[in-house]
Structure formats: C-alpha cells, structure tokens
Amino acid sequence: SIDVDSRMADVKIQDLVEATGRPIVSTLTGETVRSRIDLPGGFEFTVAEMGNGNSTVRAGIELDFNDSYGQFNVLHMNQDGVIR
C-alpha cells in the first residue's frame, strides 16, 4: 500500500522486491518533517513528497538500500509525458 500524503509505503512482490517508505523524522525534535519537490514544468512529475526509503531487491540483481531516499508522488503520464 502507498499513501503519498502521509509518506507511508509498504510494497512486497513475492521474494523479488520488498520496500518501505516513511516520513523524514527530525533528529532534533523527533517530529516528522514535510519536504517536497515542486516542479511545475517537470517532465516526470509536478510535485513529489520526500521521505525515507528502505529497499531489498533480489530480481536478477541484488540491491539493499537502508535509510535512503524515498520519493512519493502520483504519476499522471501518457506517451507524451506528464498530463497537466
């Protein structure tokens, strides 16, 4: 499941991919921090929420990312790019 607004995600595809996403937590206050990238003319997305990501991949290549970059956004695309 993926919830863009709360920056929460849990995804598992058999034994191939397992990924989680969580909000960024301030090391100073312990509170969640909201941060986003706003690209009005972006070619991939227009707004993306930032978070903390963890991924394990065992699908042809092996990848392990812990406390890494997490991006949460809704894609509205077709063959011509972002639908505005």
matplotlib code that plots the C-alpha trace (Angstrom):
import matplotlib.pyplot as plt

x = [0.0, 1.2, -0.1, 1.5, 0.1, 1.3, 4.6, 4.0, 4.5, 4.8, 5.4, 6.3, 6.4, 7.0, 10.7, 11.8, 11.3, 10.5, 10.3, 9.1, 8.8, 8.3, 8.3, 11.5, 12.0, 13.9, 16.9, 16.5, 12.8, 11.8, 8.8, 8.1, 9.2, 7.4, 9.6, 8.7, 10.0, 7.7, 8.4, 5.6, 7.2, 8.7, 8.9, 8.3, 6.1, 4.9, 5.0, 6.8, 6.9, 10.3, 10.7, 13.0, 13.1, 14.3, 14.5, 15.7, 15.8, 16.6, 15.4, 18.4, 20.5, 20.8, 20.2, 20.0, 19.2, 18.6, 17.7, 17.9, 16.0, 12.2, 10.0, 6.2, 4.2, 1.3, 2.2, -0.2, 1.6, 0.9, 3.2, 3.7, 4.8, 3.1, -0.6, -1.3]
y = [0.0, 3.5, 6.7, 9.7, 12.4, 10.6, 9.5, 5.8, 2.8, -1.0, -3.0, -6.6, -8.7, -12.3, -12.8, -10.3, -6.8, -5.6, -1.8, 0.5, 4.3, 6.5, 10.3, 12.1, 12.4, 15.4, 14.3, 17.5, 17.2, 13.7, 15.1, 14.2, 16.8, 17.5, 18.3, 18.2, 19.0, 21.2, 21.2, 22.9, 22.1, 18.8, 16.0, 13.2, 14.7, 18.1, 17.5, 14.8, 14.3, 13.3, 10.5, 7.8, 4.6, 1.0, -1.5, -5.0, -6.4, -9.9, -9.9, -10.5, -8.0, -7.6, -4.2, -3.2, 0.3, 1.3, 4.8, 6.0, 8.4, 8.0, 9.8, 9.7, 11.1, 10.3, 9.9, 11.2, 10.3, 9.1, 8.7, 12.4, 12.9, 14.4, 15.1, 18.6]
z = [0.0, -0.7, 0.9, -0.8, 1.6, 4.8, 3.1, 4.0, 1.8, 2.2, -1.0, -1.4, -4.6, -3.8, -3.0, -5.6, -4.1, -0.6, 0.0, 2.8, 2.9, 5.9, 6.6, 7.4, 11.1, 12.6, 14.6, 16.6, 17.6, 16.8, 14.8, 11.2, 8.7, 5.4, 2.5, -1.2, -4.7, -6.7, -10.5, -12.3, -15.7, -14.6, -17.2, -14.7, -12.0, -10.8, -7.0, -5.1, -1.3, 0.2, 2.7, 4.0, 2.0, 2.5, -0.3, -0.8, -4.4, -5.5, -9.1, -11.3, -9.4, -5.6, -4.1, -0.4, 0.5, 4.1, 5.3, 1.8, -0.5, -0.7, -3.2, -3.0, -6.0, -8.2, -11.8, -14.5, -17.7, -21.2, -24.2, -24.4, -20.8, -17.8, -18.2, -16.8]

ax = plt.figure().add_subplot(projection="3d")
ax.plot(x, y, z, "-o")
ax.set_aspect("equal")
plt.show()
